[in-house]
Amino acid sequence: MKKLVILSVATLFLAIAAQASFGQTGVHTPEKGSPERKAILDAVRKYRKASSEIYSPTAFRVSKDWAFVAAPDPSDPDVDTEAFEVILRKTGTKWKVVDELKNVEGTDPAVEVKRVHRKFPSLPMAVLNIN
């Protein structure tokens, strides 16, 4: 009985540890104020040549070395369309915008997702889970 309890506790511990490990490799949204979030949004600012813009992303997904950020125009937050939707890739310690999804009337988001995934086949599709 004692061995069974020890084995059950050990199994439970391993299952929890494995679940935590798998969760770290999945898609996540960086916490506000985190260094990862700051680095990604700084790369977006550099790409947009807008060093002082403050973003309120409506979508922010990261998986390993890939990220997707969508945000409205910071200068006109009442507009209900996204000012930009960008794909970023981390190389070494630096994030860089590598593509921007077309966001104009008449553009099919599914076609854009396929275009980007063809261009970057290692990009996890979960990062591009566009609503």
Secondary structure as UniProt FT lines:
FT   HELIX           2..25
FT   TURN            32..33
FT   HELIX           35..48
FT   TURN            51..52
FT   STRAND          59..63
FT   TURN            64..65
FT   STRAND          66..71
FT   TURN            74..75
FT   TURN            77..78
FT   STRAND          84..91
FT   TURN            92..93
FT   STRAND          94..100
FT   TURN            105..106
FT   HELIX           109..119
FT   TURN            121..122
FT   HELIX           125..128
//
